[in-house]
Amino acid sequence: MISPEVRAKYRATIGIECHVQLKTKSKLFSAAGNDAREAPPNTLVNHIDFGLPGALPVVNKEAIHLAARAAFALGSKPQKFSIFERKHYFYPDLPTGYQITQLEQPIVVGGLVELVVDGKASTVRINRIQIEADAGKNTHPTNKDYSLVDLNRAGTPLLEIVSEPDMHSPAEAKIYVRELYLRMKYADISDANLYYGNMRFDVNVSVSKTDELGTRSETKNLNSFRAVEKAAEYEIGRQIELLEKGETVVQETRGWDDAKQKTLSQRGKEEAHDYRYMPDPDLPPITLDDAYIEKVKKEMPTMPPEWRQRLADLGLDKAAIETLIEAEVEFSSAHLLSALEQDLSDKAFTHTLANWIVNILVPHYRDDNVVANDMIQRLDSFKAAHALTLDGKLSSTNAKKLVIHVSDSLEISDDIALMAKDQGLIQNSDETELIAFVEKVLRDSPKAAEDVKNGEMKAIGFLVGQVMKVSQGKANPQLAQKLIKQQLN
């Protein structure tokens, strides 16, 4: 265990390579299907994926389009000229003997992602974004002396997003990969399903006592934000411990054991492999003109940084904003953020609706696993519910029940007040009836009544609670409190 004093002597540096599976219908260079989530092994393949002699690849135009969107999503723009190259290596899941990728002239150069880490602004620069075809998948059955190869994933279109080594803490790395996830989802580039490996992260970590970078390790194929954070945390500690013992950090590739919460050595990487890159002779260069680039720029949706600013202008706190930003893609059918922006002139309602989404609807959607219906269609209903709360006709508990009912209901009601009344949610503000409840509570709770008379106002909360109980939750609590004070005075 490294002490904080020893840890403070070292500066950690983190860079991340992120592989994003593009949401195209077919693969990057073949007509085979691109959704291998539930497909039996080797059923989404054709002659190109098998690497049969004479098979010629044809580039998927939608993959180019999505890569161009990724450029704008990450603060850059697509290059007008880029090329495909062959990266040669031999492995059972790569039947061609080479991977088609981009090295010298990728489709995106530069970019940046701005973060806030522990209240401080941070910027991670993007070195490059390149298009490449994924390899297949090897599996190794337990207690067997053979391996199996599934080529369903071979040829899947990927973006490799390579950051500069600009991160210096595990928390910053976690926030960065979460932001990549959000940008890819908002720009509709990828399903970004971490469970199915639509996004995978390779985390490079080094430590040093100077500004010069230390020897780095690369932990590959992480598929959760937490794993990125924990793997970086473990590697920083492991490398510092080695250096403190006078040992050497070896440049190597490591894997992550989630059960043991530690990285494990997989293979040494003393020298860079000679992949013998060469331009792919079967694929022409990608050329994009100004009109194409401008068209893609104009079609881009509102991205998380702009939404954060808009929501901050509504007076929402950071935690609520991040909940809304994430819920927008988690429950896309509800159009949560668009609903908030329908009527910004009524800031009181918009602020209330934001709080309802964060504190009532998002937990309801997650915990109860219900369909999130379109909120824009129900906006008038939510406004009517807000008006009922302002009029004191709904308690906070009953407002929650009504908000959930409005959200879940397939039929959109024209009379929310009638709906609330039919469900017994309207607060009782009839003073004559409430006085009867108050008198009963004061008779049944003489000690609490005497305490209030003697100035111990905490007891009045108990009395109001008793009024709510005998009225079956229908009493207006503010009016009940007022009547209790009047009776006791």
C-alpha positions in Angstrom: 0.0 0.0 0.0 1.5 3.3 -1.1 1.3 6.1 1.5 -0.1 9.5 0.4 3.3 11.0 1.1 5.1 8.6 -1.3 2.3 9.0 -3.9 2.7 12.8 -3.8 6.3 12.4 -5.0 5.2 11.0 -8.4 3.3 12.5 -11.3 1.0 10.0 -13.0 0.3 10.4 -16.7 -2.6 8.7 -18.5 -3.5 8.4 -22.2 -6.5 6.4 -23.5 -7.2 4.8 -26.8 -11.0 4.2 -27.3 -12.4 1.8 -29.8 -16.0 2.7 -30.8 -18.2 0.4 -32.9 -20.1 2.5 -35.5 -23.9 1.8 -35.8 -24.0 0.9 -39.5 -26.3 -1.8 -40.8 -23.4 -3.6 -42.6 -19.7 -4.0 -42.0 -16.9 -1.6 -43.1 -16.0 -3.4 -46.3 -18.6 -6.1 -46.8 -22.4 -6.4 -47.0 -22.5 -8.8 -44.0 -24.7 -7.6 -41.0 -23.0 -5.5 -38.3 -25.1 -6.5 -35.3 -23.4 -9.6 -33.8 -24.8 -9.3 -30.3 -27.0 -12.4 -30.4 -25.9 -14.0 -33.6 -24.5 -17.6 -33.6 -20.7 -17.8 -34.3 -19.6 -17.3 -37.9 -23.1 -16.4 -39.3 -22.5 -12.8 -40.2 -19.6 -13.3 -42.6 -19.0 -13.4 -46.3 -16.1 -13.9 -48.7 -14.5 -10.5 -47.8 -14.6 -11.3 -44.1 -13.0 -14.7 -44.7 -10.2 -13.1 -46.7 -10.8 -15.3 -49.7 -8.4 -14.7 -52.6 -9.6 -12.1 -55.0 -12.2 -10.7 -52.6 -12.3 -6.9 -53.0 -13.5 -4.5 -50.2 -16.0 -1.7 -50.9 -16.0 1.1 -48.3 -19.3 1.7 -46.3 -20.2 5.3 -47.0 -22.2 5.6 -43.7 -19.1 4.7 -41.8 -17.4 7.7 -43.4 -20.4 9.9 -42.5 -20.4 8.8 -38.8 -16.6 9.4 -38.6 -17.2 12.9 -39.9 -19.8 13.4 -37.2 -17.4 12.2 -34.6 -14.9 14.8 -35.6 -17.4 17.6 -34.8 -18.5 15.8 -31.7 -15.0 16.0 -30.3 -14.1 19.6 -31.3 -12.5 19.0 -34.6 -13.5 18.5 -38.3 -12.9 15.7 -40.8 -9.9 15.9 -43.1 -10.5 16.5 -46.7 -8.1 13.7 -47.7 -7.4 10.4 -45.8 -6.3 7.0 -46.8 -6.6 3.3 -45.7 -3.6 1.3 -44.9 -2.8 -2.4 -44.2 -1.4 -3.3 -40.8 0.2 -6.7 -41.2 0.2 -9.3 -38.4 -0.8 -12.9 -38.1 -3.4 -14.2 -35.7 -6.2 -16.7 -36.1 -8.9 -14.1 -35.8 -7.5 -12.2 -38.8 -7.8 -14.4 -41.9 -6.5 -11.7 -44.3 -3.2 -11.5 -42.4 -3.6 -7.7 -42.1 -6.0 -5.2 -40.6 -7.3 -2.3 -42.7 -6.8 0.9 -40.7 -5.4 4.4 -41.0 -1.9 5.6 -39.8 -0.3 8.4 -41.8 -3.4 10.2 -42.9 -6.4 9.5 -40.7 -9.8 10.9 -41.2 -9.6 13.2 -38.1 -6.6 15.0 -36.7 -6.9 17.0 -33.5 -9.8 17.8 -31.3 -10.3 18.3 -27.5 -12.6 17.3 -24.7 -13.1 19.8 -21.8 -13.8 18.3 -18.4 -14.4 19.4 -14.8 -12.5 17.3 -12.3 -13.0 18.1 -8.6 -14.3 21.5 -9.5 -11.3 22.3 -11.7 -11.4 22.7 -15.5 -9.3 20.2 -17.4 -8.7 19.7 -21.2 -7.8 16.4 -22.9 -6.5 16.8 -26.4 -7.4 14.3 -29.1 -4.4 13.2 -31.2 -6.3 11.5 -33.9 -9.4 9.5 -34.8 -9.0 6.8 -37.4 -11.3 4.3 -39.1 -10.4 0.7 -38.9 -11.9 -2.8 -39.4 -12.2 -4.9 -36.3 -10.7 -8.4 -36.0 -12.7 -11.5 -35.1 -12.8 -13.1 -31.7 -10.9 -16.0 -30.2 -12.4 -18.1 -27.4 -10.6 -20.6 -25.3 -12.9 -23.3 -23.9 -12.1 -24.3 -20.3 -10.0 -27.5 -19.9 -9.7 -27.9 -23.7 -6.6 -28.1 -25.8 -8.0 -26.0 -28.6 -9.3 -22.5 -29.4 -12.3 -21.4 -31.4 -12.6 -18.5 -33.8 -15.7 -16.4 -34.4 -15.5 -14.0 -37.4 -18.9 -12.3 -36.8 -17.0 -9.3 -35.6 -14.3 -9.3 -38.4 -14.8 -6.2 -40.5 -16.9 -4.4 -38.0 -16.4 -0.6 -38.5 -14.5 1.0 -35.6 -13.3 4.5 -34.8 -10.1 4.5 -32.8 -10.0 7.7 -30.7 -6.5 8.4 -29.4 -6.0 10.9 -26.7 -2.8 12.8 -25.8 -1.3 11.8 -22.4 -3.1 14.8 -20.8 -4.8 13.0 -17.8 -3.1 12.8 -14.4 -5.5 11.0 -12.1 -7.8 7.9 -12.2 -10.8 10.2 -11.6 -10.0 12.3 -14.6 -9.6 9.2 -16.8 -13.1 8.0 -15.6 -14.7 11.4 -16.4 -13.0 11.5 -19.8 -14.3 8.1 -20.9 -17.8 8.9 -19.7 -17.7 12.1 -21.7 -16.6 10.1 -24.8 -19.6 7.8 -24.2 -22.0 10.7 -24.0 -20.6 12.5 -27.1 -20.9 9.3 -29.2 -24.5 8.7 -28.0 -25.6 12.3 -28.5 -24.1 12.4 -32.0 -25.8 9.1 -32.8 -22.5 7.5 -33.9 -22.6 4.3 -31.9 -25.0 2.3 -29.7 -22.1 2.6 -27.2 -23.3 -0.4 -25.3 -20.4 -1.2 -22.9 -21.7 -4.7 -22.1 -21.6 -5.8 -25.7 -18.2 -4.1 -26.2 -19.4 -1.3 -28.5 -16.9 0.9 -26.7 -13.6 -0.5 -25.3 -10.8 1.3 -23.7 -7.0 0.8 -23.6 -5.4 2.7 -20.8 -1.8 3.8 -20.9 -0.2 4.7 -17.5 3.2 5.9 -16.5 4.6 7.6 -13.4 7.6 9.8 -12.9 9.1 12.2 -10.4 10.0 14.7 -13.2 8.1 16.1 -16.2 9.7 13.4 -18.4 7.3 10.6 -19.0 8.1 7.2 -17.3 7.9 3.8 -18.9 4.2 3.0 -19.6 2.0 0.0 -19.4 -1.1 -0.5 -21.5 -4.1 -2.2 -20.0 -6.4 -3.3 -22.8 -10.0 -3.9 -23.5 -11.7 -2.3 -20.5 -15.4 -2.0 -20.9 -16.7 0.2 -18.0 -15.9 3.6 -16.6 -15.2 2.1 -13.2 -12.8 -0.4 -14.7 -10.9 2.5 -16.4 -10.6 4.3 -13.0 -9.6 1.2 -11.0 -7.1 -0.1 -13.6 -5.4 3.3 -13.7 -5.4 3.5 -9.9 -3.9 0.0 -9.6 -1.2 0.7 -12.2 -0.1 3.9 -10.6 0.3 2.2 -7.3 2.0 -0.9 -8.8 4.5 1.2 -10.7 5.3 3.5 -7.8 5.9 0.5 -5.6 8.3 -1.0 -8.1 10.3 2.3 -8.4 10.4 2.7 -4.6 12.0 -0.7 -4.4 14.6 0.3 -6.9 13.1 -2.0 -9.6 12.3 -1.1 -13.2 8.9 -0.7 -14.8 8.6 -2.8 -17.9 6.8 -1.6 -21.0 4.1 -4.2 -21.5 0.5 -5.0 -22.3 -1.6 -5.9 -19.3 -5.2 -7.2 -18.8 -7.7 -6.3 -16.1 -9.1 -8.9 -13.7 -12.3 -7.3 -12.4 -12.8 -10.0 -9.7 -9.4 -9.4 -8.2 -9.4 -5.6 -9.0 -5.9 -5.8 -10.4 -4.0 -5.8 -13.7 -2.1 -8.9 -14.9 0.8 -9.1 -17.3 -0.1 -10.5 -20.7 2.9 -9.9 -23.0 6.0 -7.8 -23.0 6.4 -5.0 -25.4 10.1 -4.1 -25.3 10.1 -2.9 -28.9 7.4 -1.6 -31.2 6.2 -4.3 -33.6 7.0 -3.8 -37.3 3.6 -4.0 -38.8 4.9 -3.2 -42.3 2.2 -0.6 -42.9 1.4 0.1 -46.6 -1.4 1.9 -48.5 -4.2 -0.5 -49.3 -4.1 -1.0 -53.0 -7.7 -2.1 -53.2 -9.2 1.1 -51.6 -9.1 4.6 -53.0 -8.4 7.6 -50.8 -11.3 9.2 -49.0 -11.9 12.7 -50.4 -14.4 15.1 -48.8 -15.2 18.5 -50.2 -16.2 21.6 -48.3 -19.9 21.2 -49.1 -20.0 17.7 -47.6 -18.1 18.8 -44.4 -20.4 21.8 -44.0 -23.5 19.6 -44.5 -22.3 17.3 -41.7 -21.6 20.2 -39.4 -25.1 21.6 -39.9 -26.8 18.3 -39.1 -25.0 17.9 -35.7 -27.4 17.9 -32.7 -26.9 19.9 -29.5 -24.0 18.3 -27.7 -23.5 17.8 -23.9 -21.3 20.9 -23.4 -24.0 23.2 -24.8 -26.7 21.4 -22.8 -24.7 21.9 -19.6 -24.6 25.6 -20.2 -28.3 25.8 -21.1 -29.2 23.9 -18.0 -26.9 25.9 -15.8 -28.7 29.0 -17.1 -31.9 27.5 -15.6 -30.3 27.6 -12.2 -29.8 23.8 -11.9 -26.9 22.4 -9.9 -24.1 20.3 -11.3 -25.4 17.0 -10.0 -28.9 17.6 -11.5 -27.4 18.7 -14.8 -25.3 15.5 -15.1 -28.3 13.4 -14.2 -30.3 15.0 -17.0 -27.4 14.8 -19.5 -27.1 11.1 -18.9 -30.8 10.4 -18.7 -31.4 12.0 -22.1 -29.5 9.1 -23.8 -30.5 6.4 -21.3 -34.3 7.2 -21.9 -34.1 8.7 -25.4 -37.8 8.0 -26.1 -38.8 10.6 -23.4 -37.0 13.5 -25.0 -36.3 14.9 -21.6 -34.0 17.9 -22.5 -36.2 18.9 -25.5 -39.2 19.0 -23.1 -37.4 21.3 -20.8 -36.7 23.8 -23.6 -40.3 24.0 -24.9 -41.2 27.0 -22.8 -38.2 28.7 -21.2 -40.3 31.8 -20.6 -41.9 30.1 -17.6 -38.7 29.5 -15.6 -40.6 28.4 -12.4 -42.3 25.6 -14.3 -39.1 24.6 -16.2 -37.2 24.4 -12.9 -39.9 22.3 -11.3 -40.1 20.0 -14.3 -36.3 19.5 -14.2 -36.5 18.6 -10.5 -39.4 16.2 -11.2 -37.3 14.5 -13.9 -34.2 14.2 -11.7 -35.9 13.2 -8.4 -39.0 11.4 -9.5 -39.0 10.2 -13.1 -35.4 9.0 -13.6 -35.5 6.9 -10.4 -38.9 5.6 -11.4 -37.7 4.6 -14.9 -34.6 2.9 -13.5 -36.1 1.2 -10.5 -39.4 0.1 -12.0 -38.1 -0.7 -15.5 -41.0 1.1 -17.3 -41.2 2.6 -20.7 -40.3 6.3 -20.8 -43.0 7.9 -22.8 -42.5 11.2 -24.8 -42.6 14.1 -22.3 -43.2 16.7 -25.0 -46.6 15.2 -25.8 -47.4 15.4 -22.0 -46.0 18.9 -21.4 -49.5 20.5 -21.0 -50.3 17.8 -18.4 -47.2 18.5 -16.4 -47.9 22.3 -16.5 -51.4 21.6 -15.2 -49.9 19.4 -12.4 -47.5 22.3 -11.6 -50.4 24.7 -11.4 -52.2 22.4 -8.9 -49.1 22.4 -6.7 -48.9 26.2 -6.8 -52.6 26.4 -5.8 -51.8 24.2 -2.8 -54.0 21.4 -4.1 -51.3 18.8 -4.2 -49.0 17.7 -1.4 -45.4 16.8 -2.4 -46.2 13.1 -2.0 -49.3 13.3 -4.1 -47.6 15.5 -6.7 -45.1 12.7 -7.1 -47.9 10.2 -7.6 -49.5 12.4 -10.2 -46.3 13.1 -12.1 -45.6 9.3 -12.4 -49.2 8.7 -13.5 -49.0 11.4 -16.2 -45.7 10.0 -17.4 -46.7 6.4 -17.6 -50.3 6.9 -18.9 -50.7 5.9 -22.6 -53.7 8.2 -22.9 -53.0 11.9 -22.5 -55.7 13.5 -20.3 -57.2 16.9 -21.1 -58.2 17.5 -17.4 -55.4 16.8 -15.0 -57.4 18.3 -12.1 -60.1 15.8 -12.7 -57.5 13.0 -13.0 -56.0 14.0 -9.6 -59.4 14.2 -8.0 -60.5 10.8 -9.3 -57.3 9.3 -7.8 -57.9 11.0 -4.5 -54.8 13.1 -4.8 -56.3 16.6 -4.3 -55.4 18.1 -0.9 -58.3 19.0 1.5 -58.3 22.8 2.1 -61.7 22.9 3.6 -61.1 24.7 6.9 -64.3 23.4 8.5 -63.4 19.8 7.8 -59.7 20.3 8.7 -60.6 22.0 12.0 -62.4 18.7 13.0 -59.2 16.8 12.2 -57.1 19.3 14.2 -59.3 19.2 17.2 -59.2 15.4 17.3 -55.4 15.3 17.0 -55.0 17.9 19.8 -57.3 15.8 22.1 -55.4 12.7 21.3 -51.9 14.3 21.7 -52.1 16.5 24.7 -48.4 16.3 25.5 -47.4 17.6 22.0 -50.0 20.3 22.2 -48.7 21.5 25.6 -45.1 21.5 24.2 -46.2 23.8 21.3 -48.0 26.1 23.8 -44.7 26.3 25.7 -42.8 27.4 22.6 -41.3 24.0 21.6 -42.2 24.4 17.9 -40.6 21.1 16.9 -43.7 19.3 18.2 -45.9 21.1 15.7 -44.3 18.8 13.0 -45.6 15.8 14.9 -49.1 17.3 15.1 -49.2 18.1 11.4 -48.1 14.5 10.7 -51.0 13.2 12.8 -53.4 15.5 10.9 -52.1 14.0 7.7 -52.6 10.5 9.1 -56.2 11.0 10.2 -57.0 12.7 6.9 -55.4 9.8 5.0 -52.8 12.2 3.5 -55.4 14.6 2.0 -55.0 17.5 4.4 -53.2 20.6 3.2 -50.2 20.6 5.6 -49.6 24.4 5.5 -53.3 25.0 6.4 -53.2 22.3 9.0 -50.2 24.0 10.7 -52.0 27.3 10.6 -55.1 25.9 12.2 -53.1 24.1 14.9 -51.5 27.4 15.9 -54.9 29.1 15.9 -56.4 26.4 18.1 -53.6 26.5 20.6 -53.5 30.2 20.8 
